[in-house]
Every structure is written in C-alpha cells, then in structure tokens.
Amino acid sequence: MDQLSEKVIGAAIRVHRELGPGLLESAYEICLAYELQNAGLMIEIQKPLPVVYRGVKLDCGYRMDIVVEGKLVLELKALEKILPIHEAQLLSYLRLSGISLGLIINFHSQLLKDGIKRLVHNF
C-alpha cells in the first residue's frame, strides 16, 4: 500500500507543479486521473457509493472522487485548508466502501506535501 500511495502522491505532485494552486477541484481531478492512467493504474472516477441500510443498498448521492486499484480512496480538495469535516467525510467513505486507506489531497496548498493527509480505517 505504501508503494501505491507513493505513486499517487508523485502523480499529484506532477499535476500541482504543472497547474499550481487556484483552479477548481474538477480540473485537478481530471488531470490526476490522466496521470494515474498513464502510470498504468486502474482507477474509477466519481465512483458511486451507496449506503447500506437494513440490508438494502440506497443511493444517497455519495461519490468517491477517485478509487485507485480498488485499494485507495482519493478525496480531492481545492480549499484554503483541510478541516475535520473533510477527514470525517473520507473516513465515512472508507467505512462504507470497505477500503482501509485514503488520502485527502488539497491542491490549494502552496506546497502539495503540506496538503496531503493520509487516513486509515481499520476493520
């Protein structure tokens, strides 16, 4: 998983170096998806995430920004700073999807390494 995270972070850094901060999240998402696919990684963009309630899958409109290799959830942001609500959002996605590792990547940061937060949900 560390190797996968490193590949993703490297791709995100390339996108950030090329585009810089200040664009909409959607621009970073499509460029990062391009980089990840060029790296030979299997990705799913805007993957629907149903809520299972009383054994029934209900579509509540949740979408994971990017899922890499079915093992890593990426939550992309273009905000002044990552807040606890953003961490709670990613942890909920991890819990609902059954995936244990996620990254919040905030492209609004001057240095991208300062805008990356790794979260793990242990099942």
Wavefront OBJ file of the C-alpha trace (Angstrom):
o trace
v 0.000 0.000 0.000
v 2.885 2.364 0.672
v 4.139 1.874 -2.880
v 0.690 2.655 -4.282
v 0.427 5.772 -2.114
v 3.851 6.916 -3.300
v 2.843 6.542 -6.960
v -0.348 8.516 -6.374
v 1.427 11.266 -4.440
v 4.075 11.512 -7.165
v 1.349 11.922 -9.791
v -0.414 14.546 -7.664
v 2.835 16.479 -7.275
v 3.312 16.462 -11.068
v -0.208 17.866 -11.528
v 0.350 20.511 -8.852
v 3.694 21.581 -10.340
v 2.110 21.949 -13.765
v -1.115 23.703 -12.731
v -0.293 25.315 -9.384
v -2.957 26.223 -6.824
v -6.104 28.205 -7.630
v -8.111 26.025 -10.015
v -11.345 24.180 -9.391
v -11.221 20.708 -7.884
v -12.621 19.233 -11.105
v -9.579 20.395 -13.106
v -7.193 18.683 -10.692
v -9.343 15.549 -10.699
v -9.268 15.083 -14.460
v -5.528 15.832 -14.678
v -4.698 13.481 -11.804
v -6.837 10.772 -13.393
v -4.859 11.238 -16.621
v -1.545 10.903 -14.738
v -2.685 7.799 -12.854
v -3.934 6.091 -16.012
v -0.656 6.917 -17.776
v 1.142 5.256 -14.861
v -0.798 2.078 -15.649
v -3.035 2.226 -12.596
v -6.663 1.136 -12.681
v -8.867 3.975 -11.496
v -12.538 4.728 -11.042
v -13.605 8.379 -11.173
v -16.630 9.672 -9.250
v -17.440 6.135 -8.121
v -20.947 5.918 -6.648
v -21.066 4.867 -3.011
v -24.391 3.528 -1.764
v -25.378 3.412 1.880
v -26.498 0.003 3.112
v -29.408 0.482 5.478
v -31.188 -2.537 6.931
v -29.648 -4.714 4.273
v -30.786 -2.505 1.382
v -28.379 -0.514 -0.801
v -29.628 3.042 -1.090
v -28.177 5.585 -3.478
v -27.705 8.736 -1.414
v -25.660 10.588 -4.000
v -22.262 9.914 -2.418
v -19.379 9.765 -4.897
v -15.748 8.960 -4.202
v -13.532 11.281 -6.254
v -11.037 8.616 -7.370
v -10.550 4.999 -6.312
v -7.138 3.585 -7.255
v -6.724 -0.157 -7.842
v -9.779 -0.759 -5.636
v -7.497 -0.181 -2.614
v -7.076 3.560 -2.159
v -9.704 6.310 -1.968
v -8.650 9.806 -3.026
v -10.644 12.767 -1.777
v -9.537 15.823 -3.717
v -9.898 19.355 -2.435
v -9.052 22.858 -3.590
v -9.600 24.688 -0.312
v -7.715 27.054 1.938
v -7.293 24.255 4.487
v -8.437 20.752 5.308
v -10.980 20.757 8.138
v -12.084 17.938 10.463
v -15.293 17.601 8.426
v -13.210 16.627 5.384
v -11.441 13.931 7.399
v -14.819 12.674 8.661
v -16.070 12.573 5.059
v -13.154 10.417 3.926
v -13.414 8.129 6.956
v -17.109 7.625 6.137
v -16.215 6.741 2.547
v -13.652 4.229 3.797
v -16.126 2.652 6.197
v -18.926 2.456 3.613
v -16.679 1.140 0.825
v -14.714 -1.388 2.881
v -11.447 0.175 1.706
v -8.963 0.792 4.501
v -6.703 3.546 3.093
v -7.480 7.033 1.868
v -5.727 10.274 1.010
v -7.069 13.789 1.162
v -5.142 15.846 -1.384
v -5.620 19.613 -1.152
v -4.369 21.205 -4.371
v -4.835 24.718 -2.989
v -1.685 24.309 -0.842
v 1.421 26.212 -1.911
v 3.461 23.043 -1.288
v 1.400 19.989 -2.087
v 3.143 17.886 0.567
v 1.547 20.191 3.167
v -1.893 19.481 1.707
v -1.845 15.683 1.907
v -3.460 13.813 4.753
v -3.398 10.021 4.980
v -6.224 8.259 6.801
v -6.595 4.597 7.686
v -9.792 2.836 8.733
v -9.166 -0.480 10.452
v -11.945 -3.012 10.081
l 1 2 3 4 5 6 7 8 9 10 11 12 13 14 15 16 17 18 19 20 21 22 23 24 25 26 27 28 29 30 31 32 33 34 35 36 37 38 39 40 41 42 43 44 45 46 47 48 49 50 51 52 53 54 55 56 57 58 59 60 61 62 63 64 65 66 67 68 69 70 71 72 73 74 75 76 77 78 79 80 81 82 83 84 85 86 87 88 89 90 91 92 93 94 95 96 97 98 99 100 101 102 103 104 105 106 107 108 109 110 111 112 113 114 115 116 117 118 119 120 121 122 123
